[in-house]
C-alpha cells in the first residue's frame, strides 16, 4: 500500500482553509454571501465567538477531503499539474457540486449563493490537488509518487 504523508495532507487542508478565508473575505465574496444568507449583525457577532472552533473543524474537514483525494489521485495515476487540476475538477463535479444544488432546489436559496459556495469548493478542490501533487514531490513517502512508467496498479 502507498503511504499518504500527513504533512502533505495537513498542508492541503491549510491551503483549503486559506482559500475559504480569502473567498469569504468581505472584499471578495463575503459581503454578498452574508447578504444572500440574510445574516444579521447579531449572527455575525455570534459567529466570531465560535471562529476558532469553526476554523479547526473546517481544517479537519478539508484534511479529510485531501486524504480521500490523495487516494483517488493515486488510483488514477496523477503525476503532473494538469492531472491535478483535472482531479480537482472531476472530484468537485462529481462529489461537491451536485449535493450543493439542494440549497437552490429545496431550500429556495438564490442561484448566486450556490455559485459563490460551489465555486469556492471548485477552487479549493483544485488547490488541494495541486498541494498534494507538489507536496508528494517534496516528501519521500508521497501521496502521488506515481509516474506513467512506474508500473503502479491499483492492486498494489
DSSP file (Angstrom, degrees, kcal/mol; ACC not computed):
  #  RESIDUE AA STRUCTURE BP1 BP2  ACC     N-H-->O    O-->H-N    N-H-->O    O-->H-N    TCO  KAPPA ALPHA  PHI   PSI    X-CA   Y-CA   Z-CA
    1    1 A X              0   0    0      0, 0.0     2,-0.4     0, 0.0   154,-0.0   0.000 360.0 360.0 360.0 142.6    0.0    0.0    0.0
    2    2 A X        -     0   0    0    141,-0.1     2,-0.4    69,-0.0   139,-0.1  -0.671 360.0-129.8 -82.4 133.6    1.2    3.5   -0.7
    3    3 A X        -     0   0    0     -2,-0.4     2,-0.5   139,-0.1    -1,-0.0  -0.679  11.7-142.6 -87.5 135.3    1.6    5.7    2.3
    4    4 A X        -     0   0    0     -2,-0.4     2,-0.3   140,-0.1   138,-0.1  -0.869  22.8-122.4 -98.2 125.3    0.0    9.1    2.3
    5    5 A X     >  -     0   0    0     -2,-0.5     4,-2.0   136,-0.4     5,-0.2  -0.495   8.9-149.5 -72.9 127.6    2.1   11.8    4.1
    6    6 A X  H  > S+     0   0    0     -2,-0.3     4,-3.0     1,-0.2     5,-0.2   0.891  97.2  56.0 -61.4 -40.5    0.4   13.5    7.0
    7    7 A X  H  > S+     0   0    0      1,-0.2     4,-2.5     2,-0.2    -1,-0.2   0.878 107.6  48.0 -63.2 -37.6    2.3   16.7    6.4
    8    8 A X  H  > S+     0   0    0      2,-0.2     4,-2.4     1,-0.2    -1,-0.2   0.910 112.8  48.5 -68.5 -41.6    1.1   16.9    2.8
    9    9 A X  H  X S+     0   0    0     -4,-2.0     4,-2.3     2,-0.2    -2,-0.2   0.916 112.2  49.5 -63.2 -43.1   -2.5   16.3    3.9
   10   10 A X  H  X S+     0   0    0     -4,-3.0     4,-2.6     2,-0.2    -2,-0.2   0.922 110.8  49.7 -61.0 -45.4   -2.1   19.0    6.6
   11   11 A X  H  X S+     0   0    0     -4,-2.5     4,-2.5     1,-0.2    -2,-0.2   0.899 110.9  49.4 -61.8 -41.0   -0.7   21.4    4.0
   12   12 A X  H  X S+     0   0    0     -4,-2.4     4,-2.1     2,-0.2    -1,-0.2   0.896 111.2  49.9 -65.6 -39.7   -3.5   20.8    1.6
   13   13 A X  H  X S+     0   0    0     -4,-2.3     4,-2.2     2,-0.2    -2,-0.2   0.918 111.4  48.1 -63.6 -44.0   -6.1   21.3    4.4
   14   14 A X  H  X S+     0   0    0     -4,-2.6     4,-2.4     1,-0.2    -2,-0.2   0.912 110.3  52.3 -63.0 -42.3   -4.5   24.6    5.4
   15   15 A X  H  X S+     0   0    0     -4,-2.5     4,-2.2     1,-0.2    -1,-0.2   0.896 109.1  50.1 -60.9 -40.4   -4.4   25.7    1.8
   16   16 A X  H  X S+     0   0    0     -4,-2.1     4,-2.2     2,-0.2    -1,-0.2   0.907 109.9  49.7 -64.9 -42.4   -8.1   24.9    1.5
   17   17 A X  H  X S+     0   0    0     -4,-2.2     4,-2.5     1,-0.2    -2,-0.2   0.898 110.3  51.5 -63.2 -40.0   -8.9   26.9    4.7
   18   18 A X  H  X S+     0   0    0     -4,-2.4     4,-2.5     2,-0.2     5,-0.2   0.893 107.1  52.9 -64.4 -39.3   -6.9   29.8    3.3
   19   19 A X  H  X S+     0   0    0     -4,-2.2     4,-3.1     1,-0.2    -2,-0.2   0.939 111.5  46.7 -59.0 -46.2   -8.9   29.7    0.1
   20   20 A X  H  X S+     0   0    0     -4,-2.2     4,-2.7     2,-0.2    -2,-0.2   0.895 109.8  53.0 -63.2 -40.8  -12.1   29.9    2.1
   21   21 A X  H  < S+     0   0    0     -4,-2.5    -1,-0.2     1,-0.2    -2,-0.2   0.922 115.5  40.4 -61.2 -44.4  -10.8   32.7    4.2
   22   22 A X  H >< S+     0   0    0     -4,-2.5     3,-1.1     2,-0.2     7,-0.3   0.913 114.8  52.7 -68.8 -42.5   -9.9   34.7    1.1
   23   23 A X  H 3< S+     0   0    0     -4,-3.1     6,-1.8     1,-0.3     7,-0.3   0.902 114.7  40.3 -61.3 -43.5  -13.1   33.7   -0.8
   24   24 A X  T 3< S+     0   0    0     -4,-2.7    -1,-0.3     5,-0.2    -2,-0.2   0.277  85.1 124.0 -94.3  11.8  -15.4   34.8    2.1
   25   25 A X  S X >S-     0   0    0     -3,-1.1     5,-2.4     1,-0.1     3,-2.3  -0.476  74.6-117.2 -65.9 142.4  -13.5   37.9    2.9
   26   26 A X  I 3 >S+     0   0    0      4,-0.3     5,-0.6     1,-0.3     6,-0.2   0.763 113.6  58.0 -56.0 -25.5  -15.8   41.0    2.7
   27   27 A X  I 3 5S+     0   0    0      3,-0.1    -1,-0.3     4,-0.1    -3,-0.1   0.605 117.6  29.9 -82.6  -9.7  -13.7   42.4   -0.1
   28   28 A X  I < 5S-     0   0    0     -3,-2.3     4,-0.2    -6,-0.2    -4,-0.1   0.596 138.0 -35.6-109.8 -94.0  -14.2   39.4   -2.3
   29   29 A X  I  >5S+     0   0    0     -6,-1.8     4,-2.9    -7,-0.3     5,-0.2   0.493 110.1  93.5-110.0  -7.0  -17.5   37.4   -1.9
   30   30 A X  I  ><S+     0   0    0     -5,-2.4     4,-2.7    -7,-0.3    -4,-0.3   0.875  84.7  48.0 -60.1 -43.6  -18.0   37.7    1.8
   31   31 A X  H  ><S+     0   0    0     -5,-0.6     4,-2.1    -6,-0.4    -1,-0.2   0.938 116.3  43.2 -64.8 -46.1  -20.3   40.7    1.8
   32   32 A X  H  > S+     0   0    0     -4,-0.2     4,-2.9     2,-0.2     5,-0.2   0.912 113.6  52.6 -64.4 -42.4  -22.6   39.3   -1.0
   33   33 A X  H  X S+     0   0    0     -4,-2.9     4,-1.9     1,-0.2    -2,-0.2   0.926 110.4  47.3 -59.0 -46.5  -22.6   35.9    0.7
   34   34 A X  H  <>S+     0   0    0     -4,-2.7     5,-2.4    -5,-0.2     4,-0.4   0.893 113.0  49.4 -64.2 -38.9  -23.7   37.3    4.0
   35   35 A X  H ><5S+     0   0    0     -4,-2.1     3,-1.1     1,-0.2    -2,-0.2   0.931 111.8  47.6 -64.1 -45.6  -26.4   39.4    2.3
   36   36 A X  H 3<5S+     0   0    0     -4,-2.9    74,-0.2     1,-0.3    -1,-0.2   0.808 112.4  49.8 -66.9 -29.3  -27.7   36.4    0.4
   37   37 A X  T 3<5S-     0   0    0     -4,-1.9    -1,-0.3    -5,-0.2    -2,-0.2   0.488 109.8-126.8 -84.0  -4.6  -27.7   34.3    3.6
   38   38 A X  T < 5 -     0   0    0     -3,-1.1     2,-0.3    -4,-0.4    -3,-0.2   0.889  40.9-180.0  58.9  42.6  -29.6   37.1    5.4
   39   39 A X      < -     0   0    0     -5,-2.4     2,-0.2    -6,-0.1    -1,-0.2  -0.570  14.9-148.1 -74.5 135.5  -27.0   37.3    8.2
   40   40 A X     >  -     0   0    0     -2,-0.3     4,-2.1     1,-0.1     5,-0.2  -0.598  28.5-107.1 -94.5 162.6  -27.8   39.9   10.9
   41   41 A X  H  > S+     0   0    0      1,-0.2     4,-2.1    -2,-0.2     5,-0.1   0.855 122.4  54.9 -57.4 -33.5  -25.1   41.7   12.8
   42   42 A X  H  > S+     0   0    0      2,-0.2     4,-2.3     1,-0.2    -1,-0.2   0.902 106.5  49.9 -66.3 -40.5  -26.0   39.6   15.9
   43   43 A X  H  > S+     0   0    0      1,-0.2     4,-2.2     2,-0.2    -2,-0.2   0.892 109.5  51.8 -64.3 -38.8  -25.4   36.4   13.9
   44   44 A X  H  X S+     0   0    0     -4,-2.1     4,-1.9     2,-0.2    -2,-0.2   0.910 109.4  49.7 -64.3 -42.4  -22.1   37.7   12.7
   45   45 A X  H  X S+     0   0    0     -4,-2.1     4,-1.4     2,-0.2    -2,-0.2   0.908 110.7  49.1 -64.5 -42.1  -21.0   38.5   16.3
   46   46 A X  H  X S+     0   0    0     -4,-2.3     4,-1.1     1,-0.2    -1,-0.2   0.899 109.9  53.2 -62.2 -39.2  -22.0   35.0   17.5
   47   47 A X  H  < S+     0   0    0     -4,-2.2     4,-0.4     1,-0.2     3,-0.3   0.868 103.5  56.3 -63.5 -37.2  -20.1   33.6   14.6
   48   48 A X  H >< S+     0   0    0     -4,-1.9     3,-0.8     1,-0.2     4,-0.3   0.855 103.2  55.0 -63.9 -34.2  -17.0   35.5   15.6
   49   49 A X  H 3< S+     0   0    0     -4,-1.4     3,-0.3     1,-0.2    -1,-0.2   0.832 113.0  41.7 -68.0 -31.5  -17.1   33.9   19.1
   50   50 A X  T 3X S+     0   0    0     -4,-1.1     4,-2.8    -3,-0.3     5,-0.2   0.376  84.7 107.0 -94.6   3.8  -17.1   30.4   17.5
   51   51 A X  H <> S+     0   0    0     -3,-0.8     4,-2.8    -4,-0.4     5,-0.2   0.873  74.6  51.8 -56.1 -45.6  -14.5   31.2   14.9
   52   52 A X  H  > S+     0   0    0     -4,-0.3     4,-1.8    -3,-0.3    -1,-0.2   0.939 114.9  42.4 -59.1 -45.3  -11.5   29.3   16.5
   53   53 A X  H  > S+     0   0    0     -4,-0.2     4,-2.4     1,-0.2    -2,-0.2   0.922 114.8  50.9 -65.7 -43.2  -13.6   26.1   16.8
   54   54 A X  H  X S+     0   0    0     -4,-2.8     4,-2.6     1,-0.2    -2,-0.2   0.886 108.6  52.3 -61.2 -38.8  -15.1   26.5   13.3
   55   55 A X  H  X S+     0   0    0     -4,-2.8     4,-2.2    -5,-0.2    -1,-0.2   0.889 109.7  48.8 -65.9 -38.6  -11.7   27.0   11.8
   56   56 A X  H  X S+     0   0    0     -4,-1.8     4,-2.5    -5,-0.2    -2,-0.2   0.922 112.7  47.2 -66.7 -43.6  -10.4   23.8   13.4
   57   57 A X  H  X S+     0   0    0     -4,-2.4     4,-2.5     2,-0.2    -2,-0.2   0.908 112.0  50.8 -64.0 -41.2  -13.5   21.9   12.2
   58   58 A X  H  X S+     0   0    0     -4,-2.6     4,-2.4     2,-0.2    -1,-0.2   0.896 109.9  50.7 -62.6 -40.0  -13.0   23.4    8.7
   59   59 A X  H  X S+     0   0    0     -4,-2.2     4,-2.4     2,-0.2    -2,-0.2   0.935 111.3  47.3 -62.7 -46.6   -9.3   22.3    8.7
   60   60 A X  H  X S+     0   0    0     -4,-2.5     4,-2.0     1,-0.2    -2,-0.2   0.904 112.6  49.5 -62.6 -41.3  -10.2   18.8    9.7
   61   61 A X  H  X S+     0   0    0     -4,-2.5     4,-2.1     2,-0.2    -1,-0.2   0.910 111.9  48.2 -64.2 -41.7  -12.9   18.6    7.0
   62   62 A X  H  X S+     0   0    0     -4,-2.4     4,-2.4     1,-0.2    -2,-0.2   0.861 109.3  53.3 -67.3 -35.2  -10.5   19.9    4.4
   63   63 A X  H  X S+     0   0    0     -4,-2.4     4,-2.6     2,-0.2    -1,-0.2   0.874 107.0  52.2 -66.5 -36.1   -7.9   17.4    5.5
   64   64 A X  H  X S+     0   0    0     -4,-2.0     4,-2.4     2,-0.2     5,-0.2   0.922 109.6  48.9 -64.1 -43.8  -10.4   14.6    5.1
   65   65 A X  H  X S+     0   0    0     -4,-2.1     4,-2.9     1,-0.2    -2,-0.2   0.934 112.8  48.4 -58.7 -45.6  -11.1   15.8    1.5
   66   66 A X  H  X S+     0   0    0     -4,-2.4     4,-2.3     2,-0.2    -2,-0.2   0.897 110.2  51.3 -63.1 -41.4   -7.4   15.9    0.9
   67   67 A X  H  X S+     0   0    0     -4,-2.6     4,-1.4     2,-0.2    -1,-0.2   0.940 114.3  42.2 -63.0 -47.7   -6.9   12.4    2.2
   68   68 A X  H  X S+     0   0    0     -4,-2.4     4,-2.1     1,-0.2     3,-0.3   0.927 114.3  51.9 -64.6 -44.3   -9.6   10.9    0.1
   69   69 A X  H  X S+     0   0    0     -4,-2.9     4,-2.7    -5,-0.2    -1,-0.2   0.843 103.8  58.5 -62.7 -32.7   -8.5   12.9   -2.9
   70   70 A X  H  X S+     0   0    0     -4,-2.3     4,-2.0     2,-0.2    -1,-0.2   0.903 107.5  46.4 -64.2 -39.0   -4.9   11.7   -2.5
   71   71 A X  H  X S+     0   0    0     -4,-1.4     4,-2.6    -3,-0.3    -2,-0.2   0.885 111.6  50.6 -70.0 -37.8   -6.1    8.1   -2.8
   72   72 A X  H  X S+     0   0    0     -4,-2.1     4,-2.2     2,-0.2    -2,-0.2   0.916 110.7  50.6 -63.3 -41.1   -8.2    8.9   -5.9
   73   73 A X  H  X>S+     0   0    0     -4,-2.7     5,-2.7     2,-0.2     4,-0.9   0.881 109.9  49.7 -63.2 -38.4   -5.1   10.6   -7.3
   74   74 A X  H ><5S+     0   0    0     -4,-2.0     3,-0.6     3,-0.2    -2,-0.2   0.937 111.3  48.7 -64.7 -46.1   -3.0    7.5   -6.6
   75   75 A X  H 3<5S+     0   0    0     -4,-2.6    -2,-0.2     1,-0.2    -1,-0.2   0.856 115.2  44.7 -63.0 -35.0   -5.6    5.2   -8.3
   76   76 A X  H 3<5S-     0   0    0     -4,-2.2    -1,-0.2    -5,-0.2    -2,-0.2   0.598 111.2-120.9 -85.3 -11.0   -5.8    7.5  -11.3
   77   77 A X  T <<5 -     0   0    0     -4,-0.9     2,-0.4    -3,-0.6    -3,-0.2   0.902  38.9-175.7  73.7  41.0   -2.1    7.9  -11.6
   78   78 A X      < +     0   0    0     -5,-2.7    68,-0.4     1,-0.2    -1,-0.2  -0.585  20.4 149.5 -72.2 124.5   -2.0   11.7  -11.2
   79   79 A X        +     0   0    0     -2,-0.4     2,-0.3    66,-0.1    -1,-0.2   0.370  51.3  48.9-139.6   1.8    1.6   12.8  -11.7
   80   80 A X  S  > S-     0   0    0      1,-0.1     4,-2.0    67,-0.0     5,-0.1  -0.900  85.9-100.6-140.8 171.7    1.5   16.3  -13.3
   81   81 A X  H  > S+     0   0    0     -2,-0.3     4,-2.4     1,-0.2     5,-0.2   0.854 119.4  53.5 -64.2 -36.4   -0.1   19.6  -12.7
   82   82 A X  H  > S+     0   0    0      1,-0.2     4,-2.5     2,-0.2    -1,-0.2   0.917 109.4  49.1 -64.6 -42.1   -2.7   19.1  -15.5
   83   83 A X  H  > S+     0   0    0      2,-0.2     4,-2.6     1,-0.2    -2,-0.2   0.871 110.2  51.8 -62.9 -36.7   -3.7   15.8  -13.9
   84   84 A X  H  X S+     0   0    0     -4,-2.0     4,-2.6     2,-0.2    -2,-0.2   0.909 109.9  48.1 -67.2 -41.9   -4.0   17.5  -10.5
   85   85 A X  H  X S+     0   0    0     -4,-2.4     4,-2.6     2,-0.2    -2,-0.2   0.929 113.6  47.8 -63.0 -44.0   -6.3   20.2  -12.0
   86   86 A X  H  X S+     0   0    0     -4,-2.5     4,-3.0     2,-0.2     5,-0.3   0.910 110.5  52.1 -62.7 -41.8   -8.4   17.6  -13.7
   87   87 A X  H  X S+     0   0    0     -4,-2.6     4,-2.5     1,-0.2     5,-0.3   0.942 111.3  46.5 -58.9 -48.7   -8.6   15.6  -10.4
   88   88 A X  H  X S+     0   0    0     -4,-2.6     4,-2.1     1,-0.2    -2,-0.2   0.914 114.8  47.4 -60.1 -43.7   -9.7   18.6   -8.5
   89   89 A X  H  X S+     0   0    0     -4,-2.6     4,-3.1     2,-0.2    -2,-0.2   0.949 114.3  44.2 -64.0 -50.2  -12.3   19.4  -11.2
   90   90 A X  H  X S+     0   0    0     -4,-3.0     4,-2.3     1,-0.2     5,-0.3   0.871 113.4  50.6 -68.2 -36.6  -13.8   15.9  -11.5
   91   91 A X  H  X>S+     0   0    0     -4,-2.5     4,-2.6    -5,-0.3     5,-0.5   0.920 114.4  45.5 -64.1 -41.7  -13.9   15.4   -7.8
   92   92 A X  I  X>S+     0   0    0     -4,-2.1     5,-2.9    -5,-0.3     4,-1.8   0.939 113.8  48.6 -64.1 -47.2  -15.7   18.7   -7.4
   93   93 A X  I  <>S+     0   0    0     -4,-3.1     5,-0.6     1,-0.2    -2,-0.2   0.877 121.6  34.2 -63.0 -38.5  -18.1   18.0  -10.3
   94   94 A X  I  <5S+     0   0    0     -4,-2.3    -1,-0.2    -5,-0.2    -2,-0.2   0.834 132.0  23.0 -86.9 -33.2  -19.0   14.5   -9.0
   95   95 A X  I  <5S+     0   0    0     -4,-2.6    -3,-0.2    -5,-0.3    -2,-0.2   0.656 128.9  26.3-113.6 -18.5  -18.9   14.9   -5.2
   96   96 A X  I  X<S+     0   0    0     -4,-1.8     4,-1.5    -5,-0.5    -3,-0.2   0.806 111.1  53.3-113.4 -49.9  -19.4   18.5   -4.3
   97   97 A X  I  ><S+     0   0    0     -5,-2.9     4,-0.7     1,-0.2    -4,-0.1   0.917 107.3  49.3 -62.1 -47.9  -21.4   20.5   -6.9
   98   98 A X  H >4<S+     0   0    0     -5,-0.6     3,-1.3    -6,-0.3     4,-0.3   0.933 110.1  48.5 -62.5 -46.5  -24.4   18.2   -7.2
   99   99 A X  H >4 S+     0   0    0      1,-0.3     3,-1.4     2,-0.2    -1,-0.2   0.859 106.4  58.9 -62.3 -31.1  -25.2   17.8   -3.5
  100  100 A X  H >< S+     0   0    0     -4,-1.5     3,-1.7     1,-0.3     4,-0.4   0.692  85.0  79.4 -70.6 -16.5  -25.0   21.6   -3.0
  101  101 A X  T XX S+     0   0    0     -3,-1.3     4,-2.8    -4,-0.7     3,-1.3   0.744  74.4  79.1 -61.5 -21.1  -27.7   22.1   -5.6
  102  102 A X  H <>>S+     0   0    0     -3,-1.4     4,-2.6    -4,-0.3     5,-1.8   0.815  81.4  64.3 -55.8 -31.2  -30.1   21.2   -2.8
  103  103 A X  H <45S+     0   0    0     -3,-1.7     6,-3.1     3,-0.2    -1,-0.3   0.836 112.6  34.2 -64.1 -30.1  -29.8   24.7   -1.4
  104  104 A X  H <45S+     0   0    0     -3,-1.3     4,-0.4    -4,-0.4    -2,-0.2   0.884 124.1  42.4 -86.8 -45.4  -31.4   26.0   -4.6
  105  105 A X  H  <5S+     0   0    0     -4,-2.8    -3,-0.2     2,-0.1    -2,-0.2   0.914 133.1  12.9 -70.6 -44.5  -33.8   23.2   -5.3
  106  106 A X  T  <5S+     0   0    0     -4,-2.6    -3,-0.2    -5,-0.2    -1,-0.1   0.767 130.3  44.0-108.8 -32.4  -35.1   22.5   -1.8
  107  107 A X  S   <S-     0   0    0     -5,-1.8    -3,-0.2     2,-0.1    -4,-0.1   0.518  96.3-132.2 -92.9  -5.4  -34.1   25.4    0.4
  108  108 A X        +     0   0    0     -4,-0.4    -4,-0.2    -6,-0.3     2,-0.2   0.832  47.4 160.3  56.5  38.1  -35.0   28.0   -2.2
  109  109 A X        -     0   0    0     -6,-3.1    -1,-0.2    -7,-0.1   -72,-0.1  -0.524  48.3 -88.7 -81.5 156.6  -31.7   29.9   -1.9
  110  110 A X     >  -     0   0    0    -74,-0.2     4,-1.7    -2,-0.2     3,-0.5  -0.310  26.3-125.0 -66.1 148.7  -30.6   32.1   -4.7
  111  111 A X  H  > S+     0   0    0      1,-0.2     4,-2.6     2,-0.2     5,-0.2   0.855 111.6  62.1 -60.4 -35.4  -28.6   30.7   -7.6
  112  112 A X  H  > S+     0   0    0      1,-0.2     4,-2.2     2,-0.2    -1,-0.2   0.880 101.8  51.1 -59.8 -37.3  -25.9   33.4   -6.9
  113  113 A X  H  > S+     0   0    0     -3,-0.5     4,-2.4     2,-0.2     5,-0.2   0.928 109.2  50.6 -64.9 -44.4  -25.4   31.9   -3.4
  114  114 A X  H  X S+     0   0    0     -4,-1.7     4,-3.4     1,-0.2     5,-0.3   0.927 110.1  50.3 -56.6 -45.8  -25.0   28.4   -4.9
  115  115 A X  H  X S+     0   0    0     -4,-2.6     4,-2.4     1,-0.2     5,-0.3   0.895 109.4  50.6 -63.0 -40.3  -22.4   29.8   -7.3
  116  116 A X  H  X S+     0   0    0     -4,-2.2     4,-1.5    -5,-0.2    -1,-0.2   0.953 118.1  38.1 -61.2 -49.1  -20.5   31.5   -4.5
  117  117 A X  H  X S+     0   0    0     -4,-2.4     4,-1.8     2,-0.2    -2,-0.2   0.935 118.8  47.1 -69.5 -47.2  -20.3   28.4   -2.4
  118  118 A X  H  X S+     0   0    0     -4,-3.4     4,-2.0    -5,-0.2    -3,-0.2   0.901 112.3  48.9 -65.3 -41.5  -19.8   25.9   -5.3
  119  119 A X  H  X S+     0   0    0     -4,-2.4     4,-2.4    -5,-0.3    -1,-0.2   0.840 106.6  57.2 -69.8 -31.0  -17.1   27.9   -6.9
  120  120 A X  H  X S+     0   0    0     -4,-1.5     4,-2.5    -5,-0.3    -1,-0.2   0.933 109.6  45.7 -59.2 -44.2  -15.3   28.3   -3.6
  121  121 A X  H  X S+     0   0    0     -4,-1.8     4,-2.9     2,-0.2    -2,-0.2   0.844 108.8  55.6 -70.7 -31.9  -15.2   24.5   -3.4
  122  122 A X  H  X S+     0   0    0     -4,-2.0     4,-2.2     2,-0.2    -1,-0.2   0.961 111.6  43.1 -61.3 -49.7  -14.1   24.2   -7.0
  123  123 A X  H  X S+     0   0    0     -4,-2.4     4,-2.7     1,-0.2    -2,-0.2   0.919 114.8  51.1 -61.7 -42.9  -11.1   26.4   -6.3
  124  124 A X  H  X S+     0   0    0     -4,-2.5     4,-2.9    -5,-0.2    -2,-0.2   0.917 109.1  49.8 -61.8 -44.1  -10.4   24.6   -3.0
  125  125 A X  H  X S+     0   0    0     -4,-2.9     4,-2.4     2,-0.2    -1,-0.2   0.914 113.1  46.5 -62.4 -42.2  -10.5   21.1   -4.7
  126  126 A X  H  X S+     0   0    0     -4,-2.2     4,-2.3    -5,-0.2    -2,-0.2   0.915 113.5  48.6 -66.7 -41.9   -8.1   22.3   -7.4
  127  127 A X  H  X S+     0   0    0     -4,-2.7     4,-2.7     2,-0.2     5,-0.2   0.915 110.7  51.5 -63.8 -42.5   -5.8   23.9   -4.8
  128  128 A X  H  X S+     0   0    0     -4,-2.9     4,-2.6     1,-0.2    -2,-0.2   0.942 110.9  47.9 -58.1 -47.9   -5.9   20.7   -2.6
  129  129 A X  H  X S+     0   0    0     -4,-2.4     4,-2.1     1,-0.2    -1,-0.2   0.893 112.3  49.3 -62.2 -39.6   -5.0   18.6   -5.6
  130  130 A X  H  X S+     0   0    0     -4,-2.3     4,-2.8     2,-0.2     5,-0.3   0.913 111.2  48.7 -67.0 -41.9   -2.1   20.9   -6.6
  131  131 A X  H  X S+     0   0    0     -4,-2.7     4,-3.2     1,-0.2     5,-0.3   0.910 110.6  51.8 -63.9 -41.1   -0.7   20.9   -3.0
  132  132 A X  H  X S+     0   0    0     -4,-2.6     4,-2.1    -5,-0.2    12,-0.4   0.917 112.3  46.6 -60.0 -42.3   -1.0   17.1   -2.9
  133  133 A X  H  X S+     0   0    0     -4,-2.1     4,-1.3     2,-0.2    -2,-0.2   0.962 117.6  40.2 -64.7 -52.5    1.0   16.9   -6.2
  134  134 A X  H  X S+     0   0    0     -4,-2.8     4,-1.0     1,-0.2     3,-0.3   0.922 116.6  50.7 -64.5 -43.7    3.7   19.4   -5.1
  135  135 A X  H >X S+     0   0    0     -4,-3.2     4,-1.8    -5,-0.3     3,-0.5   0.876 106.8  54.1 -62.1 -37.5    3.9   18.0   -1.6
  136  136 A X  H 3< S+     0   0    0     -4,-2.1    -1,-0.2    -5,-0.3    -2,-0.2   0.807 105.9  53.2 -68.4 -27.5    4.3   14.5   -2.9
  137  137 A X  H 3< S+     0   0    0     -4,-1.3    -1,-0.2    -3,-0.3    -2,-0.2   0.726 113.4  43.9 -77.3 -20.7    7.2   15.5   -5.0
  138  138 A X  H << S+     0   0    0     -4,-1.0     2,-0.4    -3,-0.5    -2,-0.2   0.697 107.4  63.8 -94.5 -22.6    8.9   17.1   -1.9
  139  139 A X  S  < S-     0   0    0     -4,-1.8     3,-0.2    -5,-0.1  -134,-0.1  -0.857  73.8-140.6-108.4 137.1    8.2   14.3    0.6
  140  140 A X  S    S+     0   0    0     -2,-0.4     2,-1.6     1,-0.2    -1,-0.1   0.888  99.7  56.7 -66.9 -39.1    9.7   10.8    0.1
  141  141 A X  S    S-     0   0    0   -139,-0.1  -136,-0.4  -137,-0.0    -1,-0.2  -0.620  94.5-168.0 -89.3  79.5    6.5    9.0    1.3
  142  142 A X        -     0   0    0     -2,-1.6     3,-0.4    -3,-0.2    -6,-0.1  -0.238  37.5-145.0 -81.8 155.4    4.5   10.7   -1.3
  143  143 A X  S    S+     0   0    0    -11,-0.4    -1,-0.1     1,-0.2   -10,-0.1   0.859 107.6  24.3 -75.0 -39.6    0.8   10.9   -1.9
  144  144 A X  S    S+     0   0    0    -12,-0.4     2,-3.1   -11,-0.1    -1,-0.2  -0.231  73.5 149.0-121.2  42.1    1.2   10.8   -5.7
  145  145 A X        +     0   0    0     -3,-0.4     2,-0.4     2,-0.0   -66,-0.1  -0.140  41.3 115.9 -72.3  49.4    4.5    9.1   -6.0
  146  146 A X        -     0   0    0     -2,-3.1     2,-0.3   -68,-0.4    -3,-0.0  -0.969  40.6-178.9-124.7 130.5    3.3    7.7   -9.3
  147  147 A X    >   -     0   0    0     -2,-0.4     3,-1.9     1,-0.0     5,-0.4  -0.834  44.1-104.3-119.8 163.7    4.7    8.3  -12.7
  148  148 A X  T 3  S+     0   0    0     -2,-0.3     3,-0.3     1,-0.3    -1,-0.0   0.798 121.9  43.1 -59.3 -26.5    3.5    6.9  -16.0
  149  149 A X  T 3  S+     0   0    0      1,-0.2    -1,-0.3     2,-0.1    -3,-0.0   0.310  85.5  95.5-100.8   8.5    6.4    4.5  -16.1
  150  150 A X  S <  S-     0   0    0     -3,-1.9    -1,-0.2     1,-0.1    -2,-0.1   0.656  86.0-129.6 -78.4 -12.7    6.3    3.4  -12.5
  151  151 A X        +     0   0    0     -3,-0.3     2,-0.1    -4,-0.3    -3,-0.1   0.661  47.4 164.3  76.1  14.4    4.3    0.3  -13.2
  152  152 A X        -     0   0    0     -5,-0.4     2,-0.3     2,-0.0    -1,-0.2  -0.416  13.7-176.0 -67.5 137.8    1.8    1.2  -10.4
  153  153 A X    >   -     0   0    0     -2,-0.1     3,-1.9     1,-0.0   -76,-0.0  -0.935  38.5-112.3-129.1 158.4   -1.5   -0.6  -10.4
  154  154 A X  T 3  S+     0   0    0     -2,-0.3   -79,-0.1     1,-0.3    -2,-0.0   0.687 112.7  64.3 -63.3 -17.8   -4.5   -0.1   -8.1
  155  155 A X  T 3         0   0    0      1,-0.2    -1,-0.3  -154,-0.0    -3,-0.0   0.562 360.0 360.0 -84.4  -7.0   -4.0   -3.5   -6.6
  156  156 A X    <         0   0    0     -3,-1.9    -1,-0.2  -155,-0.0    -2,-0.1   0.500 360.0 360.0 -71.7 360.0   -0.6   -2.6   -5.1
